[in-house]
Amino acid sequence: PDLVLRSETLKKIVLLELTVPSEHNVSAAHERKTARYLALTRDLAVKGWTVELVPFEVGSIGFLTRSYHAMTRLLGIGSKTLSTSISDTVLRCSYWIFLSRGDQVWTPWAIHL
């Protein structure tokens, strides 16, 4: 997972998994990530943890999916500023990947927001 939130006190783990698929592959990406972490969630549950798997997607041109909005509500971090920043960042990164598609060597690039 991309981020793991753990509470020893509550014996709870939240697994966050971000995927940036093309917009027409959002559902397939969500299902793939859910399936990928199924064994891990079962293993943790057997060990006494309450586990919440939260796969979420942001489309490759910045589309914020239902799963993204559900994740921000779950964590209580939803804001227009955050959503705009994430959408813009994903779009810029996708554009950089597109521009670099013919490069033989990856050149580091800084995003300036």
Jmol script that loads the backbone (N, CA, C; Angstrom):
load data "model"
ATOM      1  N   PRO A   1       0.825  -1.205   0.000  1.00  0.00           N
ATOM      2  CA  PRO A   1       0.000   0.000   0.000  1.00  0.00           C
ATOM      3  C   PRO A   1       0.867   1.267   0.000  1.00  0.00           C
ATOM      4  N   ASP A   2       0.284   2.348  -0.455  1.00  0.00           N
ATOM      5  CA  ASP A   2       1.016   3.618  -0.492  1.00  0.00           C
ATOM      6  C   ASP A   2       1.104   4.275   0.876  1.00  0.00           C
ATOM      7  N   LEU A   3       0.096   4.053   1.707  1.00  0.00           N
ATOM      8  CA  LEU A   3       0.089   4.639   3.047  1.00  0.00           C
ATOM      9  C   LEU A   3      -0.631   3.683   3.990  1.00  0.00           C
ATOM     10  N   VAL A   4      -0.051   3.501   5.179  1.00  0.00           N
ATOM     11  CA  VAL A   4      -0.659   2.647   6.199  1.00  0.00           C
ATOM     12  C   VAL A   4      -0.857   3.485   7.453  1.00  0.00           C
ATOM     13  N   LEU A   5      -2.098   3.554   7.924  1.00  0.00           N
ATOM     14  CA  LEU A   5      -2.424   4.228   9.178  1.00  0.00           C
ATOM     15  C   LEU A   5      -2.742   3.138  10.194  1.00  0.00           C
ATOM     16  N   ARG A   6      -2.068   3.203  11.346  1.00  0.00           N
ATOM     17  CA  ARG A   6      -2.222   2.132  12.325  1.00  0.00           C
ATOM     18  C   ARG A   6      -2.463   2.713  13.709  1.00  0.00           C
ATOM     19  N   SER A   7      -3.442   2.137  14.386  1.00  0.00           N
ATOM     20  CA  SER A   7      -3.709   2.499  15.774  1.00  0.00           C
ATOM     21  C   SER A   7      -3.564   1.247  16.631  1.00  0.00           C
ATOM     22  N   GLU A   8      -2.524   1.253  17.467  1.00  0.00           N
ATOM     23  CA  GLU A   8      -2.328   0.136  18.394  1.00  0.00           C
ATOM     24  C   GLU A   8      -3.471   0.089  19.406  1.00  0.00           C
ATOM     25  N   THR A   9      -3.908   1.258  19.842  1.00  0.00           N
ATOM     26  CA  THR A   9      -4.971   1.344  20.842  1.00  0.00           C
ATOM     27  C   THR A   9      -6.275   0.735  20.331  1.00  0.00           C
ATOM     28  N   LEU A  10      -6.660   1.107  19.107  1.00  0.00           N
ATOM     29  CA  LEU A  10      -7.905   0.609  18.523  1.00  0.00           C
ATOM     30  C   LEU A  10      -7.724  -0.736  17.815  1.00  0.00           C
ATOM     31  N   LYS A  11      -6.449  -1.128  17.652  1.00  0.00           N
ATOM     32  CA  LYS A  11      -6.120  -2.354  16.918  1.00  0.00           C
ATOM     33  C   LYS A  11      -6.753  -2.291  15.521  1.00  0.00           C
ATOM     34  N   LYS A  12      -6.531  -1.126  14.869  1.00  0.00           N
ATOM     35  CA  LYS A  12      -7.120  -0.876  13.554  1.00  0.00           C
ATOM     36  C   LYS A  12      -6.045  -0.412  12.587  1.00  0.00           C
ATOM     37  N   ILE A  13      -6.152  -0.889  11.348  1.00  0.00           N
ATOM     38  CA  ILE A  13      -5.241  -0.506  10.278  1.00  0.00           C
ATOM     39  C   ILE A  13      -6.059  -0.050   9.077  1.00  0.00           C
ATOM     40  N   VAL A  14      -5.658   1.073   8.508  1.00  0.00           N
ATOM     41  CA  VAL A  14      -6.254   1.568   7.269  1.00  0.00           C
ATOM     42  C   VAL A  14      -5.160   1.535   6.215  1.00  0.00           C
ATOM     43  N   LEU A  15      -5.417   0.811   5.130  1.00  0.00           N
ATOM     44  CA  LEU A  15      -4.470   0.692   4.024  1.00  0.00           C
ATOM     45  C   LEU A  15      -4.960   1.570   2.873  1.00  0.00           C
ATOM     46  N   LEU A  16      -4.174   2.556   2.488  1.00  0.00           N
ATOM     47  CA  LEU A  16      -4.526   3.452   1.388  1.00  0.00           C
ATOM     48  C   LEU A  16      -3.681   3.111   0.170  1.00  0.00           C
ATOM     49  N   GLU A  17      -4.319   2.915  -0.962  1.00  0.00           N
ATOM     50  CA  GLU A  17      -3.630   2.547  -2.190  1.00  0.00           C
ATOM     51  C   GLU A  17      -4.094   3.436  -3.336  1.00  0.00           C
ATOM     52  N   LEU A  18      -3.191   4.282  -3.808  1.00  0.00           N
ATOM     53  CA  LEU A  18      -3.476   5.202  -4.912  1.00  0.00           C
ATOM     54  C   LEU A  18      -3.090   4.563  -6.235  1.00  0.00           C
ATOM     55  N   THR A  19      -3.965   4.703  -7.208  1.00  0.00           N
ATOM     56  CA  THR A  19      -3.685   4.295  -8.580  1.00  0.00           C
ATOM     57  C   THR A  19      -4.044   5.459  -9.486  1.00  0.00           C
ATOM     58  N   VAL A  20      -3.249   5.648 -10.540  1.00  0.00           N
ATOM     59  CA  VAL A  20      -3.512   6.727 -11.498  1.00  0.00           C
ATOM     60  C   VAL A  20      -3.697   6.097 -12.887  1.00  0.00           C
ATOM     61  N   PRO A  21      -4.890   5.539 -13.127  1.00  0.00           N
ATOM     62  CA  PRO A  21      -5.154   4.894 -14.415  1.00  0.00           C
ATOM     63  C   PRO A  21      -5.694   5.906 -15.428  1.00  0.00           C
ATOM     64  N   SER A  22      -5.770   5.478 -16.683  1.00  0.00           N
ATOM     65  CA  SER A  22      -6.484   6.304 -17.645  1.00  0.00           C
ATOM     66  C   SER A  22      -7.960   6.293 -17.231  1.00  0.00           C
ATOM     67  N   GLU A  23      -8.676   7.323 -17.600  1.00  0.00           N
ATOM     68  CA  GLU A  23     -10.053   7.477 -17.121  1.00  0.00           C
ATOM     69  C   GLU A  23     -10.963   6.304 -17.492  1.00  0.00           C
ATOM     70  N   HIS A  24     -10.726   5.661 -18.613  1.00  0.00           N
ATOM     71  CA  HIS A  24     -11.594   4.541 -18.990  1.00  0.00           C
ATOM     72  C   HIS A  24     -11.223   3.235 -18.279  1.00  0.00           C
ATOM     73  N   ASN A  25     -10.153   3.234 -17.490  1.00  0.00           N
ATOM     74  CA  ASN A  25      -9.749   2.028 -16.755  1.00  0.00           C
ATOM     75  C   ASN A  25      -9.901   2.150 -15.239  1.00  0.00           C
ATOM     76  N   VAL A  26     -10.653   3.122 -14.775  1.00  0.00           N
ATOM     77  CA  VAL A  26     -10.781   3.359 -13.336  1.00  0.00           C
ATOM     78  C   VAL A  26     -11.387   2.156 -12.616  1.00  0.00           C
ATOM     79  N   SER A  27     -12.475   1.615 -13.125  1.00  0.00           N
ATOM     80  CA  SER A  27     -13.135   0.478 -12.454  1.00  0.00           C
ATOM     81  C   SER A  27     -12.236  -0.745 -12.406  1.00  0.00           C
ATOM     82  N   ALA A  28     -11.574  -1.035 -13.508  1.00  0.00           N
ATOM     83  CA  ALA A  28     -10.674  -2.195 -13.549  1.00  0.00           C
ATOM     84  C   ALA A  28      -9.509  -2.005 -12.587  1.00  0.00           C
ATOM     85  N   ALA A  29      -8.979  -0.789 -12.510  1.00  0.00           N
ATOM     86  CA  ALA A  29      -7.863  -0.512 -11.590  1.00  0.00           C
ATOM     87  C   ALA A  29      -8.305  -0.705 -10.145  1.00  0.00           C
ATOM     88  N   HIS A  30      -9.503  -0.242  -9.819  1.00  0.00           N
ATOM     89  CA  HIS A  30     -10.029  -0.379  -8.459  1.00  0.00           C
ATOM     90  C   HIS A  30     -10.161  -1.860  -8.084  1.00  0.00           C
ATOM     91  N   GLU A  31     -10.727  -2.638  -8.991  1.00  0.00           N
ATOM     92  CA  GLU A  31     -10.898  -4.075  -8.740  1.00  0.00           C
ATOM     93  C   GLU A  31      -9.548  -4.776  -8.608  1.00  0.00           C
ATOM     94  N   ARG A  32      -8.587  -4.412  -9.445  1.00  0.00           N
ATOM     95  CA  ARG A  32      -7.256  -5.022  -9.414  1.00  0.00           C
ATOM     96  C   ARG A  32      -6.571  -4.749  -8.075  1.00  0.00           C
ATOM     97  N   LYS A  33      -6.641  -3.503  -7.593  1.00  0.00           N
ATOM     98  CA  LYS A  33      -5.991  -3.152  -6.325  1.00  0.00           C
ATOM     99  C   LYS A  33      -6.696  -3.814  -5.140  1.00  0.00           C
ATOM    100  N   THR A  34      -8.001  -3.915  -5.199  1.00  0.00           N
ATOM    101  CA  THR A  34      -8.743  -4.594  -4.140  1.00  0.00           C
ATOM    102  C   THR A  34      -8.312  -6.056  -4.062  1.00  0.00           C
ATOM    103  N   ALA A  35      -8.229  -6.697  -5.209  1.00  0.00           N
ATOM    104  CA  ALA A  35      -7.819  -8.106  -5.251  1.00  0.00           C
ATOM    105  C   ALA A  35      -6.371  -8.281  -4.781  1.00  0.00           C
ATOM    106  N   ARG A  36      -5.503  -7.344  -5.143  1.00  0.00           N
ATOM    107  CA  ARG A  36      -4.085  -7.452  -4.793  1.00  0.00           C
ATOM    108  C   ARG A  36      -3.863  -7.503  -3.282  1.00  0.00           C
ATOM    109  N   TYR A  37      -4.669  -6.758  -2.523  1.00  0.00           N
ATOM    110  CA  TYR A  37      -4.448  -6.666  -1.079  1.00  0.00           C
ATOM    111  C   TYR A  37      -5.403  -7.522  -0.258  1.00  0.00           C
ATOM    112  N   LEU A  38      -6.192  -8.342  -0.900  1.00  0.00           N
ATOM    113  CA  LEU A  38      -7.144  -9.192  -0.187  1.00  0.00           C
ATOM    114  C   LEU A  38      -6.446 -10.134   0.792  1.00  0.00           C
ATOM    115  N   ALA A  39      -5.383 -10.792   0.372  1.00  0.00           N
ATOM    116  CA  ALA A  39      -4.671 -11.726   1.263  1.00  0.00           C
ATOM    117  C   ALA A  39      -4.077 -10.991   2.461  1.00  0.00           C
ATOM    118  N   LEU A  40      -3.519  -9.814   2.238  1.00  0.00           N
ATOM    119  CA  LEU A  40      -2.953  -9.034   3.337  1.00  0.00           C
ATOM    120  C   LEU A  40      -4.030  -8.654   4.348  1.00  0.00           C
ATOM    121  N   THR A  41      -5.180  -8.218   3.874  1.00  0.00           N
ATOM    122  CA  THR A  41      -6.248  -7.834   4.808  1.00  0.00           C
ATOM    123  C   THR A  41      -6.726  -9.039   5.612  1.00  0.00           C
ATOM    124  N   ARG A  42      -6.791 -10.189   4.966  1.00  0.00           N
ATOM    125  CA  ARG A  42      -7.193 -11.410   5.680  1.00  0.00           C
ATOM    126  C   ARG A  42      -6.164 -11.796   6.732  1.00  0.00           C
ATOM    127  N   ASP A  43      -4.883 -11.729   6.361  1.00  0.00           N
ATOM    128  CA  ASP A  43      -3.812 -12.079   7.307  1.00  0.00           C
ATOM    129  C   ASP A  43      -3.836 -11.175   8.533  1.00  0.00           C
ATOM    130  N   LEU A  44      -4.047  -9.883   8.308  1.00  0.00           N
ATOM    131  CA  LEU A  44      -4.091  -8.938   9.430  1.00  0.00           C
ATOM    132  C   LEU A  44      -5.318  -9.183  10.307  1.00  0.00           C
ATOM    133  N   ALA A  45      -6.445  -9.498   9.673  1.00  0.00           N
ATOM    134  CA  ALA A  45      -7.669  -9.766  10.431  1.00  0.00           C
ATOM    135  C   ALA A  45      -7.505 -11.009  11.303  1.00  0.00           C
ATOM    136  N   VAL A  46      -6.841 -12.020  10.785  1.00  0.00           N
ATOM    137  CA  VAL A  46      -6.592 -13.247  11.556  1.00  0.00           C
ATOM    138  C   VAL A  46      -5.744 -12.932  12.790  1.00  0.00           C
ATOM    139  N   LYS A  47      -4.873 -11.936  12.680  1.00  0.00           N
ATOM    140  CA  LYS A  47      -4.009 -11.546  13.795  1.00  0.00           C
ATOM    141  C   LYS A  47      -4.696 -10.569  14.751  1.00  0.00           C
ATOM    142  N   GLY A  48      -5.995 -10.345  14.543  1.00  0.00           N
ATOM    143  CA  GLY A  48      -6.755  -9.538  15.487  1.00  0.00           C
ATOM    144  C   GLY A  48      -6.929  -8.068  15.127  1.00  0.00           C
ATOM    145  N   TRP A  49      -6.491  -7.665  13.945  1.00  0.00           N
ATOM    146  CA  TRP A  49      -6.632  -6.271  13.526  1.00  0.00           C
ATOM    147  C   TRP A  49      -7.944  -6.066  12.789  1.00  0.00           C
ATOM    148  N   THR A  50      -8.534  -4.904  12.978  1.00  0.00           N
ATOM    149  CA  THR A  50      -9.633  -4.464  12.126  1.00  0.00           C
ATOM    150  C   THR A  50      -8.964  -3.749  10.962  1.00  0.00           C
ATOM    151  N   VAL A  51      -9.253  -4.191   9.752  1.00  0.00           N
ATOM    152  CA  VAL A  51      -8.555  -3.674   8.577  1.00  0.00           C
ATOM    153  C   VAL A  51      -9.548  -3.016   7.627  1.00  0.00           C
ATOM    154  N   GLU A  52      -9.170  -1.843   7.154  1.00  0.00           N
ATOM    155  CA  GLU A  52      -9.965  -1.158   6.143  1.00  0.00           C
ATOM    156  C   GLU A  52      -9.055  -0.889   4.957  1.00  0.00           C
ATOM    157  N   LEU A  53      -9.359  -1.524   3.837  1.00  0.00           N
ATOM    158  CA  LEU A  53      -8.617  -1.304   2.600  1.00  0.00           C
ATOM    159  C   LEU A  53      -9.311  -0.187   1.829  1.00  0.00           C
ATOM    160  N   VAL A  54      -8.542   0.831   1.465  1.00  0.00           N
ATOM    161  CA  VAL A  54      -9.109   1.988   0.769  1.00  0.00           C
ATOM    162  C   VAL A  54      -8.328   2.230  -0.530  1.00  0.00           C
ATOM    163  N   PRO A  55      -8.672   1.471  -1.583  1.00  0.00           N
ATOM    164  CA  PRO A  55      -8.065   1.781  -2.867  1.00  0.00           C
ATOM    165  C   PRO A  55      -8.794   2.999  -3.449  1.00  0.00           C
ATOM    166  N   PHE A  56      -8.040   3.936  -3.979  1.00  0.00           N
ATOM    167  CA  PHE A  56      -8.676   5.098  -4.606  1.00  0.00           C
ATOM    168  C   PHE A  56      -7.895   5.487  -5.849  1.00  0.00           C
ATOM    169  N   GLU A  57      -8.585   6.110  -6.769  1.00  0.00           N
ATOM    170  CA  GLU A  57      -8.004   6.438  -8.050  1.00  0.00           C
ATOM    171  C   GLU A  57      -8.151   7.923  -8.353  1.00  0.00           C
ATOM    172  N   VAL A  58      -7.153   8.429  -9.051  1.00  0.00           N
ATOM    173  CA  VAL A  58      -7.212   9.749  -9.663  1.00  0.00           C
ATOM    174  C   VAL A  58      -6.857   9.497 -11.114  1.00  0.00           C
ATOM    175  N   GLY A  59      -7.759   9.848 -12.018  1.00  0.00           N
ATOM    176  CA  GLY A  59      -7.519   9.590 -13.436  1.00  0.00           C
ATOM    177  C   GLY A  59      -6.263  10.295 -13.937  1.00  0.00           C
ATOM    178  N   SER A  60      -5.672   9.750 -14.976  1.00  0.00           N
ATOM    179  CA  SER A  60      -4.389  10.255 -15.467  1.00  0.00           C
ATOM    180  C   SER A  60      -4.450  11.678 -16.015  1.00  0.00           C
ATOM    181  N   ILE A  61      -5.654  12.188 -16.286  1.00  0.00           N
ATOM    182  CA  ILE A  61      -5.751  13.596 -16.679  1.00  0.00           C
ATOM    183  C   ILE A  61      -6.376  14.430 -15.557  1.00  0.00           C
ATOM    184  N   GLY A  62      -6.333  13.887 -14.333  1.00  0.00           N
ATOM    185  CA  GLY A  62      -6.729  14.662 -13.161  1.00  0.00           C
ATOM    186  C   GLY A  62      -8.146  14.469 -12.676  1.00  0.00           C
ATOM    187  N   PHE A  63      -8.909  13.548 -13.280  1.00  0.00           N
ATOM    188  CA  PHE A  63     -10.287  13.312 -12.850  1.00  0.00           C
ATOM    189  C   PHE A  63     -10.297  12.695 -11.458  1.00  0.00           C
ATOM    190  N   LEU A  64     -11.018  13.305 -10.543  1.00  0.00           N
ATOM    191  CA  LEU A  64     -11.134  12.806  -9.170  1.00  0.00           C
ATOM    192  C   LEU A  64     -12.341  11.880  -9.078  1.00  0.00           C
ATOM    193  N   THR A  65     -12.078  10.625  -8.793  1.00  0.00           N
ATOM    194  CA  THR A  65     -13.108   9.586  -8.819  1.00  0.00           C
ATOM    195  C   THR A  65     -13.942   9.559  -7.536  1.00  0.00           C
ATOM    196  N   ARG A  66     -14.997   8.761  -7.562  1.00  0.00           N
ATOM    197  CA  ARG A  66     -15.816   8.563  -6.362  1.00  0.00           C
ATOM    198  C   ARG A  66     -14.980   8.005  -5.218  1.00  0.00           C
ATOM    199  N   SER A  67     -14.082   7.085  -5.557  1.00  0.00           N
ATOM    200  CA  SER A  67     -13.260   6.473  -4.509  1.00  0.00           C
ATOM    201  C   SER A  67     -12.313   7.497  -3.882  1.00  0.00           C
ATOM    202  N   TYR A  68     -11.850   8.466  -4.659  1.00  0.00           N
ATOM    203  CA  TYR A  68     -11.017   9.540  -4.110  1.00  0.00           C
ATOM    204  C   TYR A  68     -11.829  10.351  -3.096  1.00  0.00           C
ATOM    205  N   HIS A  69     -13.042  10.742  -3.493  1.00  0.00           N
ATOM    206  CA  HIS A  69     -13.885  11.544  -2.600  1.00  0.00           C
ATOM    207  C   HIS A  69     -14.285  10.763  -1.350  1.00  0.00           C
ATOM    208  N   ALA A  70     -14.532   9.456  -1.499  1.00  0.00           N
ATOM    209  CA  ALA A  70     -14.853   8.620  -0.335  1.00  0.00           C
ATOM    210  C   ALA A  70     -13.662   8.564   0.621  1.00  0.00           C
ATOM    211  N   MET A  71     -12.441   8.464   0.074  1.00  0.00           N
ATOM    212  CA  MET A  71     -11.228   8.431   0.898  1.00  0.00           C
ATOM    213  C   MET A  71     -11.066   9.739   1.672  1.00  0.00           C
ATOM    214  N   THR A  72     -11.267  10.870   1.014  1.00  0.00           N
ATOM    215  CA  THR A  72     -11.095  12.153   1.713  1.00  0.00           C
ATOM    216  C   THR A  72     -12.163  12.327   2.799  1.00  0.00           C
ATOM    217  N   ARG A  73     -13.380  11.849   2.557  1.00  0.00           N
ATOM    218  CA  ARG A  73     -14.420  11.907   3.598  1.00  0.00           C
ATOM    219  C   ARG A  73     -14.054  11.011   4.773  1.00  0.00           C
ATOM    220  N   LEU A  74     -13.573   9.798   4.469  1.00  0.00           N
ATOM    221  CA  LEU A  74     -13.183   8.853   5.516  1.00  0.00           C
ATOM    222  C   LEU A  74     -12.112   9.456   6.422  1.00  0.00           C
ATOM    223  N   LEU A  75     -11.138  10.125   5.830  1.00  0.00           N
ATOM    224  CA  LEU A  75     -10.037  10.691   6.605  1.00  0.00           C
ATOM    225  C   LEU A  75     -10.327  12.097   7.119  1.00  0.00           C
ATOM    226  N   GLY A  76     -11.436  12.686   6.674  1.00  0.00           N
ATOM    227  CA  GLY A  76     -11.783  14.042   7.109  1.00  0.00           C
ATOM    228  C   GLY A  76     -10.847  15.098   6.562  1.00  0.00           C
ATOM    229  N   ILE A  77     -10.348  14.888   5.347  1.00  0.00           N
ATOM    230  CA  ILE A  77      -9.386  15.831   4.773  1.00  0.00           C
ATOM    231  C   ILE A  77      -9.877  16.483   3.484  1.00  0.00           C
ATOM    232  N   GLY A  78     -11.146  16.326   3.176  1.00  0.00           N
ATOM    233  CA  GLY A  78     -11.656  16.874   1.930  1.00  0.00           C
ATOM    234  C   GLY A  78     -11.650  18.389   1.913  1.00  0.00           C
ATOM    235  N   SER A  79     -11.100  18.951   0.864  1.00  0.00           N
ATOM    236  CA  SER A  79     -11.164  20.394   0.650  1.00  0.00           C
ATOM    237  C   SER A  79     -10.987  20.663  -0.827  1.00  0.00           C
ATOM    238  N   LYS A  80     -11.541  21.753  -1.286  1.00  0.00           N
ATOM    239  CA  LYS A  80     -11.407  22.115  -2.696  1.00  0.00           C
ATOM    240  C   LYS A  80      -9.943  22.375  -3.039  1.00  0.00           C
ATOM    241  N   THR A  81      -9.211  23.000  -2.127  1.00  0.00           N
ATOM    242  CA  THR A  81      -7.798  23.299  -2.366  1.00  0.00           C
ATOM    243  C   THR A  81      -6.997  22.008  -2.548  1.00  0.00           C
ATOM    244  N   LEU A  82      -7.201  21.035  -1.669  1.00  0.00           N
ATOM    245  CA  LEU A  82      -6.501  19.754  -1.781  1.00  0.00           C
ATOM    246  C   LEU A  82      -6.861  19.060  -3.086  1.00  0.00           C
ATOM    247  N   SER A  83      -8.140  18.994  -3.388  1.00  0.00           N
ATOM    248  CA  SER A  83      -8.587  18.314  -4.604  1.00  0.00           C
ATOM    249  C   SER A  83      -8.015  18.966  -5.854  1.00  0.00           C
ATOM    250  N   THR A  84      -8.026  20.289  -5.900  1.00  0.00           N
ATOM    251  CA  THR A  84      -7.479  21.012  -7.048  1.00  0.00           C
ATOM    252  C   THR A  84      -5.987  20.752  -7.180  1.00  0.00           C
ATOM    253  N   SER A  85      -5.281  20.769  -6.067  1.00  0.00           N
ATOM    254  CA  SER A  85      -3.837  20.537  -6.078  1.00  0.00           C
ATOM    255  C   SER A  85      -3.505  19.129  -6.565  1.00  0.00           C
ATOM    256  N   ILE A  86      -4.231  18.133  -6.090  1.00  0.00           N
ATOM    257  CA  ILE A  86      -3.983  16.753  -6.505  1.00  0.00           C
ATOM    258  C   ILE A  86      -4.301  16.574  -7.983  1.00  0.00           C
ATOM    259  N   SER A  87      -5.432  17.084  -8.413  1.00  0.00           N
ATOM    260  CA  SER A  87      -5.816  16.976  -9.809  1.00  0.00           C
ATOM    261  C   SER A  87      -4.777  17.637 -10.715  1.00  0.00           C
ATOM    262  N   ASP A  88      -4.334  18.826 -10.347  1.00  0.00           N
ATOM    263  CA  ASP A  88      -3.341  19.563 -11.126  1.00  0.00           C
ATOM    264  C   ASP A  88      -2.002  18.819 -11.156  1.00  0.00           C
ATOM    265  N   THR A  89      -1.591  18.274 -10.038  1.00  0.00           N
ATOM    266  CA  THR A  89      -0.323  17.553  -9.957  1.00  0.00           C
ATOM    267  C   THR A  89      -0.339  16.311 -10.845  1.00  0.00           C
ATOM    268  N   VAL A  90      -1.432  15.561 -10.799  1.00  0.00           N
ATOM    269  CA  VAL A  90      -1.549  14.361 -11.635  1.00  0.00           C
ATOM    270  C   VAL A  90      -1.512  14.749 -13.111  1.00  0.00           C
ATOM    271  N   LEU A  91      -2.219  15.795 -13.474  1.00  0.00           N
ATOM    272  CA  LEU A  91      -2.226  16.237 -14.869  1.00  0.00           C
ATOM    273  C   LEU A  91      -0.826  16.657 -15.315  1.00  0.00           C
ATOM    274  N   ARG A  92      -0.115  17.396 -14.483  1.00  0.00           N
ATOM    275  CA  ARG A  92       1.252  17.813 -14.823  1.00  0.00           C
ATOM    276  C   ARG A  92       2.186  16.608 -14.970  1.00  0.00           C
ATOM    277  N   CYS A  93       2.061  15.649 -14.078  1.00  0.00           N
ATOM    278  CA  CYS A  93       2.910  14.458 -14.153  1.00  0.00           C
ATOM    279  C   CYS A  93       2.605  13.641 -15.412  1.00  0.00           C
ATOM    280  N   SER A  94       1.328  13.493 -15.728  1.00  0.00           N
ATOM    281  CA  SER A  94       0.953  12.765 -16.945  1.00  0.00           C
ATOM    282  C   SER A  94       1.497  13.469 -18.181  1.00  0.00           C
ATOM    283  N   TYR A  95       1.434  14.792 -18.176  1.00  0.00           N
ATOM    284  CA  TYR A  95       1.960  15.565 -19.301  1.00  0.00           C
ATOM    285  C   TYR A  95       3.469  15.366 -19.425  1.00  0.00           C
ATOM    286  N   TRP A  96       4.186  15.354 -18.300  1.00  0.00           N
ATOM    287  CA  TRP A  96       5.631  15.131 -18.322  1.00  0.00           C
ATOM    288  C   TRP A  96       5.951  13.734 -18.863  1.00  0.00           C
ATOM    289  N   ILE A  97       5.194  12.751 -18.446  1.00  0.00           N
ATOM    290  CA  ILE A  97       5.400  11.390 -18.951  1.00  0.00           C
ATOM    291  C   ILE A  97       5.172  11.362 -20.457  1.00  0.00           C
ATOM    292  N   PHE A  98       4.131  12.042 -20.911  1.00  0.00           N
ATOM    293  CA  PHE A  98       3.857  12.118 -22.347  1.00  0.00           C
ATOM    294  C   PHE A  98       5.020  12.775 -23.088  1.00  0.00           C
ATOM    295  N   LEU A  99       5.504  13.899 -22.574  1.00  0.00           N
ATOM    296  CA  LEU A  99       6.620  14.595 -23.222  1.00  0.00           C
ATOM    297  C   LEU A  99       7.886  13.741 -23.245  1.00  0.00           C
ATOM    298  N   SER A 100       8.041  12.860 -22.267  1.00  0.00           N
ATOM    299  CA  SER A 100       9.249  12.040 -22.139  1.00  0.00           C
ATOM    300  C   SER A 100       9.117  10.675 -22.800  1.00  0.00           C
ATOM    301  N   ARG A 101       8.028  10.456 -23.498  1.00  0.00           N
ATOM    302  CA  ARG A 101       7.741   9.114 -24.010  1.00  0.00           C
ATOM    303  C   ARG A 101       8.825   8.560 -24.929  1.00  0.00           C
ATOM    304  N   GLY A 102       9.572   9.406 -25.614  1.00  0.00           N
ATOM    305  CA  GLY A 102      10.608   8.922 -26.515  1.00  0.00           C
ATOM    306  C   GLY A 102      12.002   8.919 -25.913  1.00  0.00           C
ATOM    307  N   ASP A 103      12.133   9.424 -24.710  1.00  0.00           N
ATOM    308  CA  ASP A 103      13.448   9.515 -24.070  1.00  0.00           C
ATOM    309  C   ASP A 103      13.970   8.132 -23.692  1.00  0.00           C
ATOM    310  N   GLN A 104      15.245   7.920 -23.922  1.00  0.00           N
ATOM    311  CA  GLN A 104      15.874   6.653 -23.540  1.00  0.00           C
ATOM    312  C   GLN A 104      16.250   6.636 -22.058  1.00  0.00           C
ATOM    313  N   VAL A 105      16.454   7.829 -21.476  1.00  0.00           N
ATOM    314  CA  VAL A 105      16.865   7.961 -20.080  1.00  0.00           C
ATOM    315  C   VAL A 105      15.880   8.892 -19.378  1.00  0.00           C
ATOM    316  N   TRP A 106      15.491   8.515 -18.160  1.00  0.00           N
ATOM    317  CA  TRP A 106      14.570   9.351 -17.384  1.00  0.00           C
ATOM    318  C   TRP A 106      15.312  10.545 -16.806  1.00  0.00           C
ATOM    319  N   THR A 107      14.771  11.728 -17.012  1.00  0.00           N
ATOM    320  CA  THR A 107      15.365  12.945 -16.480  1.00  0.00           C
ATOM    321  C   THR A 107      14.500  13.435 -15.323  1.00  0.00           C
ATOM    322  N   PRO A 108      15.064  13.588 -14.122  1.00  0.00           N
ATOM    323  CA  PRO A 108      14.273  14.093 -12.992  1.00  0.00           C
ATOM    324  C   PRO A 108      13.676  15.457 -13.320  1.00  0.00           C
ATOM    325  N   TRP A 109      12.507  15.698 -12.758  1.00  0.00           N
ATOM    326  CA  TRP A 109      11.768  16.919 -13.036  1.00  0.00           C
ATOM    327  C   TRP A 109      11.077  17.360 -11.761  1.00  0.00           C
ATOM    328  N   ALA A 110      11.150  18.627 -11.456  1.00  0.00           N
ATOM    329  CA  ALA A 110      10.502  19.158 -10.245  1.00  0.00           C
ATOM    330  C   ALA A 110       9.176  19.802 -10.636  1.00  0.00           C
ATOM    331  N   ILE A 111       8.169  19.546  -9.839  1.00  0.00           N
ATOM    332  CA  ILE A 111       6.867  20.186 -10.042  1.00  0.00           C
ATOM    333  C   ILE A 111       6.811  21.431  -9.191  1.00  0.00           C
ATOM    334  N   HIS A 112       6.484  22.535  -9.792  1.00  0.00           N
ATOM    335  CA  HIS A 112       6.341  23.787  -9.058  1.00  0.00           C
ATOM    336  C   HIS A 112       4.874  24.173  -9.081  1.00  0.00           C
ATOM    337  N   LEU A 113       4.246  24.138  -7.928  1.00  0.00           N
ATOM    338  CA  LEU A 113       2.817  24.468  -7.842  1.00  0.00           C
ATOM    339  C   LEU A 113       2.621  25.934  -7.536  1.00  0.00           C
TER     340      LEU A 113
END
end "model"
wireframe off; spacefill off
backbone 0.3
color backbone group
